[in-house]
Amino acid sequence: MTTTTNPPLHLRTAALADLPAIAAMLADDVLGASREHAADLSIYENAWRQMQAQGGNQVLVAVLGQEVVGCLQLVFIPGLARQGALRAQIEGVRVASAHRGQDIGERMFAFAIELARAAGCRLVQLTTDKRRTAAHRFYERLGFEATHEGMKLELDAAA
């Protein structure tokens, strides 16, 4: 999908060559800085290979000129709940700090939601860190509702 608004933004499925920019965006905020290691691309390349092997799992990027300025992961999840509904999970949403406030996030979400709709999804869901209050306002503006309380259990990778 290409939009011709100013700035011209191209939305597409990510390629392996986009991985350095994606890793840098994941690390480019106060939360990501402590949990990401953008300098070690091998960990991201390993995850990339696993995602490519799994159907219904993709990373989308927003590109201005030759620069990757936004990303998100879109995963289609088949399930039994909701009468066997297919759902779309959105994860890892980032817009490069120098390009925030330019409607890039809105355009990425519109693209992802259209892909979900075309795939037959009946629900689009996401999780967001409770500390990301600006993100909460953004998602609510897009029509998302905080209907559930999410919970996580971090596992030690060495175990």
PADRENGU-836038 format. One record per atom (N, C-alpha, C): residue number from 1; residue in one letter; atom name; x, y, z. Coordinates in nm, 4 decimals. Atoms other than C-alpha are relative to their C-alpha. Layout:
REM PADRENGU-836038
   nr  rest  atom         u         v         w
  NUM     a    CA         X         Y         Z
...
END
This chain:
REM PADRENGU-836038
   nr  rest  atom         u         v         w
    1     m     N    0.0859   -0.1178    0.0000
    1     m    CA    0.0000    0.0000    0.0000
    1     m     C    0.0896    0.1229    0.0000
    2     t     N   -0.0729   -0.1260    0.0035
    2     t    CA    0.1342    0.3429   -0.0890
    2     t     C   -0.1003    0.1132    0.0147
    3     t     N    0.0845   -0.1177   -0.0104
    3     t    CA   -0.0187    0.6703    0.0198
    3     t     C    0.0747    0.1160   -0.0627
    4     t     N   -0.0644   -0.1117    0.0683
    4     t    CA    0.0470    0.9934   -0.1644
    4     t     C   -0.0129    0.1293    0.0777
    5     t     N    0.0093   -0.1197   -0.0819
    5     t    CA   -0.0164    1.2326    0.1204
    5     t     C    0.1398    0.0476    0.0360
    6     n     N   -0.1284   -0.0551   -0.0402
    6     n    CA    0.2597    1.4545    0.2519
    6     n     C    0.0208   -0.0311    0.1466
    7     p     N   -0.1090    0.0542    0.0809
    7     p    CA    0.4906    1.2998    0.3621
    7     p     C   -0.0431   -0.1294   -0.0695
    8     p     N    0.0334    0.1259    0.0676
    8     p    CA    0.4744    1.0147    0.1073
    8     p     C    0.0476   -0.1175    0.0841
    9     l     N   -0.0306    0.1120   -0.0882
    9     l    CA    0.4630    0.6952    0.3074
    9     l     C   -0.0329   -0.1293   -0.0722
   10     h     N    0.0207    0.1317    0.0601
   10     h    CA    0.5030    0.3420    0.1787
   10     h     C   -0.0122   -0.1001    0.1144
   11     l     N    0.0226    0.1030   -0.1009
   11     l    CA    0.3627    0.0588    0.3927
   11     l     C    0.0143   -0.1351   -0.0674
   12     r     N   -0.0264    0.1298    0.0617
   12     r    CA    0.4838   -0.2947    0.3258
   12     r     C    0.0429   -0.1008    0.1058
   13     t     N   -0.0567    0.1041   -0.0849
   13     t    CA    0.5883   -0.6250    0.4735
   13     t     C    0.1504    0.0227    0.0094
   14     a     N   -0.1431   -0.0225   -0.0228
   14     a    CA    0.9348   -0.5963    0.6246
   14     a     C    0.0831   -0.1070   -0.0697
   15     a     N   -0.1000    0.0915    0.0549
   15     a    CA    1.2412   -0.7576    0.4684
   15     a     C    0.1141   -0.0123    0.1016
   16     l     N   -0.1123    0.0210   -0.0910
   16     l    CA    1.5471   -0.8945    0.6474
   16     l     C    0.0911    0.1229    0.0044
   17     a     N   -0.0853   -0.1194    0.0050
   17     a    CA    1.7398   -0.5845    0.5356
   17     a     C   -0.0525    0.1124    0.0887
   18     d     N    0.0588   -0.1025   -0.0871
   18     d    CA    1.5007   -0.3739    0.7498
   18     d     C    0.0311   -0.0246    0.1480
   19     l     N   -0.0183    0.0393   -0.1400
   19     l    CA    1.6041   -0.5538    1.0697
   19     l     C    0.0837    0.0972    0.0831
   20     p     N   -0.0744   -0.0960   -0.0830
   20     p    CA    1.8721   -0.3048    1.1865
   20     p     C   -0.0853    0.1211    0.0395
   21     a     N    0.0856   -0.1151   -0.0317
   21     a    CA    1.6230   -0.0165    1.1651
   21     a     C   -0.1098   -0.0387    0.0976
   22     i     N    0.1061    0.0464   -0.0907
   22     i    CA    1.3507   -0.2198    1.3372
   22     i     C    0.0566   -0.0168    0.1403
   23     a     N   -0.0612    0.0205   -0.1320
   23     a    CA    1.5822   -0.3232    1.6222
   23     a     C    0.0322    0.1333    0.0654
   24     a     N   -0.0310   -0.1327   -0.0549
   24     a    CA    1.6936    0.0381    1.6649
   24     a     C   -0.1263    0.0684    0.0510
   25     m     N    0.1250   -0.0612   -0.0469
   25     m    CA    1.3310    0.1558    1.6904
   25     m     C   -0.0511   -0.0679    0.1261
   26     l     N    0.0447    0.0707   -0.1199
   26     l    CA    1.2493   -0.1147    1.9451
   26     l     C    0.0768    0.0464    0.1231
   27     a     N   -0.0847   -0.0433   -0.1119
   27     a    CA    1.5364    0.0118    2.1610
   27     a     C   -0.0104    0.1495    0.0286
   28     d     N   -0.0016   -0.1461   -0.0076
   28     d    CA    1.4618    0.3825    2.1099
   28     d     C   -0.1141    0.0581    0.0841
   29     d     N    0.0868   -0.0652   -0.0976
   29     d    CA    1.2490    0.4597    2.4132
   29     d     C    0.0411   -0.0455    0.1389
   30     v     N   -0.0458    0.0251   -0.1369
   30     v    CA    1.2781    0.4492    2.7888
   30     v     C   -0.0185   -0.1463    0.0414
   31     l     N    0.0210    0.1406   -0.0349
   31     l    CA    1.1339    0.0968    2.8188
   31     l     C    0.0855   -0.0917   -0.0870
   32     g     N   -0.0770    0.0827    0.0909
   32     g    CA    1.2993   -0.0518    2.5120
   32     g     C    0.1493    0.0068    0.0237
   33     a     N   -0.1441   -0.0166   -0.0222
   33     a    CA    1.6402    0.0856    2.6036
   33     a     C    0.0534   -0.1015    0.1001
   34     s     N   -0.0469    0.0932   -0.1020
   34     s    CA    1.6581   -0.1490    2.9020
   34     s     C   -0.0230   -0.1463   -0.0367
   35     r     N    0.0282    0.1403    0.0306
   35     r    CA    1.5226   -0.4631    2.7349
   35     r     C    0.0405   -0.0440   -0.1405
   36     e     N   -0.0421    0.0339    0.1361
   36     e    CA    1.6468   -0.4491    2.3749
   36     e     C    0.1515    0.0131   -0.0115
   37     h     N   -0.1448   -0.0031    0.0257
   37     h    CA    1.9994   -0.5023    2.2405
   37     h     C    0.0214    0.0127   -0.1505
   38     a     N   -0.0010   -0.0226    0.1446
   38     a    CA    1.9904   -0.3502    1.8923
   38     a     C    0.1371   -0.0238   -0.0638
   39     a     N   -0.1339    0.0199    0.0556
   39     a    CA    2.3683   -0.3857    1.8496
   39     a     C    0.0265   -0.1472   -0.0324
   40     d     N   -0.0175    0.1436    0.0238
   40     d    CA    2.3393   -0.7668    1.8564
   40     d     C   -0.1118   -0.0491   -0.0909
   41     l     N    0.1052    0.0360    0.0954
   41     l    CA    2.1405   -0.8345    1.5405
   41     l     C   -0.0259   -0.1499   -0.0072
   42     s     N    0.0186    0.1452    0.0106
   42     s    CA    2.1892   -1.2119    1.5700
   42     s     C   -0.1241   -0.0463    0.0758
   43     i     N    0.1195    0.0417   -0.0747
   43     i    CA    1.9153   -1.2381    1.8336
   43     i     C   -0.1278    0.0347   -0.0767
   44     y     N    0.1163   -0.0404    0.0800
   44     y    CA    1.6733   -1.0507    1.6072
   44     y     C   -0.0095   -0.0840   -0.1273
   45     e     N    0.0004    0.0845    0.1196
   45     e    CA    1.7779   -1.2558    1.3027
   45     e     C   -0.0560   -0.1380    0.0315
   46     n     N    0.0533    0.1288   -0.0413
   46     n    CA    1.7014   -1.5768    1.4918
   46     n     C   -0.1523    0.0077    0.0141
   47     a     N    0.1444   -0.0175   -0.0141
   47     a    CA    1.3564   -1.4481    1.5856
   47     a     C   -0.0658    0.0193   -0.1361
   48     w     N    0.0520   -0.0239    0.1359
   48     w    CA    1.3053   -1.3301    1.2258
   48     w     C   -0.0217   -0.1320   -0.0738
   49     r     N    0.0111    0.1297    0.0678
   49     r    CA    1.3722   -1.6801    1.0914
   49     r     C   -0.1173   -0.0805    0.0553
   50     q     N    0.1117    0.0723   -0.0605
   50     q    CA    1.1252   -1.8304    1.3383
   50     q     C   -0.1342    0.0587   -0.0452
   51     m     N    0.1241   -0.0647    0.0428
   51     m    CA    0.8582   -1.5751    1.2442
   51     m     C   -0.0303   -0.0321   -0.1460
   52     q     N    0.0198    0.0295    0.1422
   52     q    CA    0.9112   -1.6380    0.8713
   52     q     C   -0.0485   -0.1426   -0.0211
   53     a     N    0.0406    0.1401    0.0114
   53     a    CA    0.8632   -2.0122    0.9278
   53     a     C   -0.1430   -0.0220    0.0475
   54     q     N    0.1343    0.0126   -0.0556
   54     q    CA    0.5328   -1.9535    1.1050
   54     q     C   -0.0980    0.0769   -0.0888
   55     g     N    0.0996   -0.0691    0.0810
   55     g    CA    0.2359   -1.8727    0.8856
   55     g     C   -0.0785    0.1005    0.0824
   56     g     N    0.0837   -0.0983   -0.0683
   56     g    CA    0.0302   -1.5667    0.9720
   56     g     C    0.0743    0.0872    0.0980
   57     n     N   -0.0813   -0.0798   -0.0915
   57     n    CA    0.3158   -1.3823    1.1435
   57     n     C    0.0911    0.0879   -0.0846
   58     q     N   -0.0785   -0.0896    0.0842
   58     q    CA    0.4651   -1.0750    0.9802
   58     q     C    0.0290    0.1318    0.0706
   59     v     N   -0.0326   -0.1345   -0.0463
   59     v    CA    0.6305   -0.7441    1.0499
   59     v     C   -0.0303    0.0940   -0.1155
   60     l     N    0.0301   -0.1034    0.0976
   60     l    CA    0.5022   -0.4395    0.8671
   60     l     C    0.0869    0.1207    0.0292
   61     v     N   -0.0797   -0.1203   -0.0179
   61     v    CA    0.7122   -0.1294    0.8103
   61     v     C   -0.0608    0.1163   -0.0772
   62     a     N    0.0337   -0.1257    0.0670
   62     a    CA    0.6450    0.2307    0.7183
   62     a     C    0.1314    0.0596   -0.0469
   63     v     N   -0.1242   -0.0475    0.0600
   63     v    CA    0.9062    0.3785    0.4840
   63     v     C   -0.0228    0.1369   -0.0623
   64     l     N   -0.0038   -0.1332    0.0625
   64     l    CA    0.9723    0.7427    0.3971
   64     l     C    0.1273    0.0076   -0.0812
   65     g     N   -0.1186    0.0036    0.0852
   65     g    CA    1.2066    0.7621    0.1001
   65     g     C    0.0633   -0.1366    0.0124
   66     q     N   -0.0695    0.1271   -0.0232
   66     q    CA    1.4607    0.4930    0.1865
   66     q     C    0.0078   -0.0347    0.1479
   67     e     N   -0.0133    0.0168   -0.1450
   67     e    CA    1.4209    0.5237    0.5651
   67     e     C   -0.1208   -0.0712    0.0609
   68     v     N    0.1046    0.0693   -0.0756
   68     v    CA    1.2221    0.2757    0.7757
   68     v     C   -0.0286    0.0847    0.1234
   69     v     N    0.0349   -0.0935   -0.1074
   69     v    CA    1.0337    0.5017    1.0173
   69     v     C   -0.1070   -0.0549    0.0942
   70     g     N    0.0999    0.0591   -0.0873
   70     g    CA    0.7773    0.2676    1.1728
   70     g     C   -0.0070   -0.1493   -0.0218
   71     c     N    0.0151    0.1449    0.0118
   71     c    CA    0.7082   -0.0967    1.2421
   71     c     C   -0.1063   -0.0492    0.0969
   72     l     N    0.0848    0.0744   -0.0921
   72     l    CA    0.4635   -0.3359    1.3988
   72     l     C   -0.0025   -0.1446   -0.0444
   73     q     N    0.0137    0.1419    0.0302
   73     q    CA    0.4193   -0.7102    1.4180
   73     q     C   -0.1475   -0.0324   -0.0014
   74     l     N    0.1395    0.0405    0.0154
   74     l    CA    0.0895   -0.8570    1.3000
   74     l     C   -0.0043   -0.1519   -0.0047
   75     v     N    0.0078    0.1457   -0.0095
   75     v    CA    0.0053   -1.2142    1.3997
   75     v     C   -0.1466   -0.0404   -0.0051
   76     f     N    0.1354    0.0540    0.0066
   76     f    CA   -0.3086   -1.4027    1.3008
   76     f     C   -0.0061   -0.1238    0.0878
   77     i     N    0.0117    0.1076   -0.0985
   77     i    CA   -0.4251   -1.6369    1.5769
   77     i     C   -0.1342   -0.0701   -0.0176
   78     p     N    0.1242    0.0765    0.0034
   78     p    CA   -0.6814   -1.9079    1.5082
   78     p     C   -0.0360   -0.0423    0.1416
   79     g     N    0.0406    0.0406   -0.1341
   79     g    CA   -0.8842   -1.9971    1.8140
   79     g     C   -0.1385   -0.0596    0.0009
   80     l     N    0.1323    0.0575   -0.0179
   80     l    CA   -1.1892   -2.1731    1.9453
   80     l     C   -0.0989    0.1007    0.0570
   81     a     N    0.0878   -0.0986   -0.0639
   81     a    CA   -1.3262   -1.8830    2.1498
   81     a     C   -0.0646    0.0889   -0.1054
   82     r     N    0.0769   -0.0874    0.0905
   82     r    CA   -1.5785   -1.6484    1.9919
   82     r     C   -0.0407   -0.0750   -0.1255
   83     q     N    0.0500    0.0853    0.1084
   83     q    CA   -1.7120   -1.9330    1.7795
   83     q     C    0.1055   -0.0244   -0.1076
   84     g     N   -0.1078    0.0314    0.0927
   84     g    CA   -1.3769   -2.0149    1.6240
   84     g     C    0.0560    0.1196   -0.0736
   85     a     N   -0.0427   -0.1231    0.0665
   85     a    CA   -1.2870   -1.6565    1.5457
   85     a     C    0.1513    0.0038   -0.0205
   86     l     N   -0.1390   -0.0333    0.0263
   86     l    CA   -0.9583   -1.5681    1.3836
   86     l     C    0.0213    0.1405    0.0544
   87     r     N   -0.0299   -0.1326   -0.0535
   87     r    CA   -0.8005   -1.2770    1.5671
   87     r     C    0.1370    0.0450   -0.0460
   88     a     N   -0.1295   -0.0590    0.0347
   88     a    CA   -0.5158   -1.0426    1.4857
   88     a     C    0.0585    0.0615    0.1259
   89     q     N   -0.0733   -0.0560   -0.1123
   89     q    CA   -0.2589   -0.9547    1.7497
   89     q     C    0.1026    0.0974   -0.0562
   90     i     N   -0.0989   -0.0992    0.0404
   90     i    CA   -0.0551   -0.6365    1.7057
   90     i     C    0.0987    0.0172    0.1142
   91     e     N   -0.1077   -0.0085   -0.0991
   91     e    CA    0.2788   -0.6187    1.8875
   91     e     C    0.1113    0.0893   -0.0518
   92     g     N   -0.1236   -0.0679    0.0376
   92     g    CA    0.6011   -0.4189    1.8873
   92     g     C   -0.0203    0.1234   -0.0858
   93     v     N    0.0303   -0.1202    0.0784
   93     v    CA    0.4534   -0.0940    1.7568
   93     v     C    0.1019    0.1083    0.0336
   94     r     N   -0.0943   -0.1098   -0.0202
   94     r    CA    0.7140    0.1773    1.7075
   94     r     C   -0.0039    0.0939   -0.1197
   95     v     N   -0.0265   -0.1013    0.1015
   95     v    CA    0.7536    0.5000    1.5159
   95     v     C    0.1300    0.0669    0.0424
   96     a     N   -0.1289   -0.0627   -0.0305
   96     a    CA    1.1034    0.6473    1.4941
   96     a     C   -0.0228    0.1338    0.0680
   97     s     N    0.0227   -0.1197   -0.0818
   97     s    CA    1.1338    0.9282    1.7470
   97     s     C    0.0011    0.1282   -0.0818
   98     a     N   -0.0059   -0.1217    0.0818
   98     a    CA    1.2215    1.1859    1.4803
   98     a     C   -0.1232    0.0176   -0.0891
   99     h     N    0.1152   -0.0051    0.0908
   99     h    CA    0.8992    1.1058    1.2920
   99     h     C   -0.1338   -0.0132    0.0719
  100     r     N    0.1268    0.0094   -0.0733
  100     r    CA    0.6384    1.0920    1.5677
  100     r     C   -0.0831    0.1256   -0.0232
  101     g     N    0.0907   -0.1122    0.0186
  101     g    CA    0.3332    1.3152    1.5367
  101     g     C   -0.0285    0.0314   -0.1455
  102     q     N    0.0222   -0.0222    0.1430
  102     q    CA    0.3136    1.2756    1.1566
  102     q     C   -0.1044   -0.0961   -0.0566
  103     d     N    0.1059    0.0940    0.0390
  103     d    CA    0.0199    1.0272    1.1449
  103     d     C    0.0535   -0.1324   -0.0550
  104     i     N   -0.0579    0.1249    0.0485
  104     i    CA    0.2566    0.7398    1.0644
  104     i     C   -0.0627   -0.1183    0.0739
  105     g     N    0.0622    0.1065   -0.0780
  105     g    CA    0.1176    0.5264    1.3470
  105     g     C   -0.1422   -0.0276   -0.0453
  106     e     N    0.1376    0.0177    0.0461
  106     e    CA   -0.2397    0.5857    1.2307
  106     e     C   -0.0037   -0.0745   -0.1325
  107     r     N   -0.0022    0.0649    0.1318
  107     r    CA   -0.1508    0.4815    0.8766
  107     r     C    0.0448   -0.1454    0.0108
  108     m     N   -0.0425    0.1388   -0.0200
  108     m    CA    0.0313    0.1698    0.9961
  108     m     C   -0.1161   -0.0831    0.0531
  109     f     N    0.1130    0.0735   -0.0568
  109     f    CA   -0.2715    0.0683    1.2019
  109     f     C   -0.1100   -0.0205   -0.1031
  110     a     N    0.1024    0.0157    0.1034
  110     a    CA   -0.5127    0.1327    0.9150
  110     a     C    0.0393   -0.1133   -0.0954
  111     f     N   -0.0505    0.1042    0.0888
  111     f    CA   -0.2948   -0.0908    0.6938
  111     f     C   -0.0124   -0.1370    0.0667
  112     a     N    0.0050    0.1276   -0.0726
  112     a    CA   -0.2683   -0.3668    0.9583
  112     a     C   -0.1443   -0.0467    0.0189
  113     i     N    0.1402    0.0363   -0.0214
  113     i    CA   -0.6414   -0.3588    1.0325
  113     i     C   -0.0635   -0.0445   -0.1312
  114     e     N    0.0528    0.0430    0.1303
  114     e    CA   -0.7234   -0.3828    0.6617
  114     e     C    0.0507   -0.1391   -0.0359
  115     l     N   -0.0527    0.1348    0.0229
  115     l    CA   -0.4929   -0.6863    0.6310
  115     l     C   -0.0739   -0.1016    0.0863
  116     a     N    0.0739    0.0888   -0.0905
  116     a    CA   -0.6676   -0.8418    0.9334
  116     a     C   -0.1412   -0.0247   -0.0523
  117     r     N    0.1357    0.0117    0.0545
  117     r    CA   -1.0079   -0.7735    0.7838
  117     r     C    0.0005   -0.0902   -0.1244
  118     a     N   -0.0093    0.0799    0.1220
  118     a    CA   -0.9020   -0.9227    0.4485
  118     a     C    0.0279   -0.1473    0.0309
  119     a     N   -0.0304    0.1376   -0.0397
  119     a    CA   -0.7744   -1.2354    0.6296
  119     a     C   -0.1185   -0.0675    0.0688
  120     g     N    0.1172    0.0563   -0.0648
  120     g    CA   -1.1150   -1.2825    0.7919
  120     g     C   -0.0002    0.0100    0.1512
  121     c     N   -0.0032   -0.0170   -0.1458
  121     c    CA   -1.0236   -1.1732    1.1435
  121     c     C   -0.1278    0.0673    0.0477
  122     r     N    0.1177   -0.0618   -0.0599
  122     r    CA   -1.3150   -1.0861    1.3679
  122     r     C    0.0358    0.0903    0.1170
  123     l     N   -0.0436   -0.0790   -0.1143
  123     l    CA   -1.1071   -0.9116    1.6345
  123     l     C    0.1454    0.0394   -0.0210
  124     v     N   -0.1390   -0.0452   -0.0024
  124     v    CA   -0.7885   -0.7044    1.6487
  124     v     C    0.0293    0.0360    0.1450
  125     q     N   -0.0346   -0.0246   -0.1398
  125     q    CA   -0.6169   -0.6975    1.9861
  125     q     C    0.1465    0.0380    0.0111
  126     l     N   -0.1375   -0.0350   -0.0283
  126     l    CA   -0.2992   -0.5643    2.1377
  126     l     C    0.0181    0.0102    0.1498
  127     t     N   -0.0329   -0.0301   -0.1390
  127     t    CA   -0.1238   -0.5295    2.4677
  127     t     C    0.0895    0.1224   -0.0019
  128     t     N   -0.0848   -0.1177   -0.0112
  128     t    CA    0.0470   -0.2165    2.5860
  128     t     C    0.0427    0.0144    0.1458
  129     d     N   -0.0528   -0.0171   -0.1347
  129     d    CA    0.2648   -0.1467    2.8866
  129     d     C   -0.0807    0.1075    0.0729
  130     k     N    0.0803   -0.0959   -0.0784
  130     k    CA    0.0714    0.0311    3.1618
  130     k     C    0.0676    0.1357    0.0114
  131     r     N   -0.0727   -0.1269   -0.0116
  131     r    CA    0.3444    0.2963    3.1719
  131     r     C   -0.0059    0.0840   -0.1269
  132     r     N    0.0069   -0.0724    0.1280
  132     r    CA    0.2825    0.3985    2.8092
  132     r     C   -0.1343    0.0733   -0.0125
  133     t     N    0.1293   -0.0694   -0.0022
  133     t    CA    0.0000    0.6416    2.8798
  133     t     C   -0.0309    0.0719   -0.1310
  134     a     N    0.0242   -0.0638    0.1295
  134     a    CA    0.0455    0.8296    2.5514
  134     a     C   -0.0456   -0.1040   -0.1019
  135     a     N    0.0424    0.1078    0.0899
  135     a    CA    0.0140    0.4980    2.3656
  135     a     C   -0.1446   -0.0381    0.0275
  136     h     N    0.1390    0.0324   -0.0341
  136     h    CA   -0.3084    0.4253    2.5540
  136     h     C   -0.0948    0.0993   -0.0658
  137     r     N    0.0852   -0.1023    0.0632
  137     r    CA   -0.4558    0.7537    2.4331
  137     r     C   -0.0053   -0.0196   -0.1511
  138     f     N   -0.0068    0.0252    0.1438
  138     f    CA   -0.3417    0.6760    2.0780
  138     f     C   -0.0919   -0.1164   -0.0379
  139     y     N    0.0814    0.1172    0.0327
  139     y    CA   -0.5043    0.3300    2.0778
  139     y     C   -0.1484    0.0285    0.0206
  140     e     N    0.1409   -0.0359   -0.0232
  140     e    CA   -0.8255    0.4651    2.2272
  140     e     C   -0.0522    0.0899   -0.1113
  141     r     N    0.0397   -0.0872    0.1103
  141     r    CA   -0.8357    0.7340    1.9583
  141     r     C   -0.0294   -0.0805   -0.1261
  142     l     N    0.0225    0.0868    0.1150
  142     l    CA   -0.8199    0.4522    1.7010
  142     l     C   -0.1205   -0.0913    0.0187
  143     g     N    0.1191    0.0810   -0.0249
  143     g    CA   -1.1218    0.2837    1.8621
  143     g     C    0.0219   -0.1223    0.0866
  144     f     N   -0.0257    0.1132   -0.0882
  144     f    CA   -0.9517    0.0236    2.0820
  144     f     C   -0.0550    0.0304    0.1383
  145     e     N    0.0522   -0.0136   -0.1349
  145     e    CA   -1.1066   -0.0348    2.4229
  145     e     C    0.0774   -0.0898    0.0946
  146     a     N   -0.0693    0.0783   -0.1030
  146     a    CA   -0.9345   -0.1526    2.7401
  146     a     C   -0.1040   -0.0866    0.0711
  147     t     N    0.1062    0.0856   -0.0528
  147     t    CA   -1.1799   -0.4382    2.8004
  147     t     C    0.0513   -0.1121    0.0889
  148     h     N   -0.0576    0.1109   -0.0762
  148     h    CA   -0.9410   -0.6885    2.9600
  148     h     C    0.1233    0.0483    0.0754
  149     e     N   -0.1242   -0.0257   -0.0728
  149     e    CA   -0.6606   -0.6844    3.2127
  149     e     C    0.1008   -0.1048   -0.0444
  150     g     N   -0.1018    0.0934    0.0468
  150     g    CA   -0.3490   -0.8391    3.0600
  150     g     C    0.0964   -0.0367    0.1115
  151     m     N   -0.0977    0.0466   -0.0975
  151     m    CA   -0.1038   -1.0421    3.2619
  151     m     C    0.1118   -0.0726   -0.0735
  152     k     N   -0.1145    0.0657    0.0603
  152     k    CA    0.2446   -1.1710    3.1816
  152     k     C    0.0816   -0.0677    0.1091
  153     l     N   -0.0944    0.0689   -0.0864
  153     l    CA    0.4876   -1.4115    3.3380
  153     l     C    0.1298   -0.0110   -0.0770
  154     e     N   -0.1300    0.0044    0.0674
  154     e    CA    0.8490   -1.3531    3.2359
  154     e     C    0.0726   -0.1277    0.0409
  155     l     N   -0.0733    0.1223   -0.0234
  155     l    CA    1.0487   -1.6717    3.2007
  155     l     C    0.1479    0.0237   -0.0226
  156     d     N   -0.1443   -0.0108    0.0150
  156     d    CA    1.4229   -1.6957    3.2456
  156     d     C    0.0410   -0.0823   -0.1202
  157     a     N   -0.0379    0.0680    0.1234
  157     a    CA    1.5674   -1.7830    2.9043
  157     a     C    0.1005   -0.1116    0.0255
  158     a     N   -0.1028    0.0999   -0.0290
  158     a    CA    1.8454   -1.9850    3.0664
  158     a     C   -0.0587   -0.1259    0.0643
  159     a     N    0.0593    0.1146   -0.0713
  159     a    CA    1.6053   -2.2175    3.2493
  159     a     C   -0.0459   -0.1081   -0.0935
END
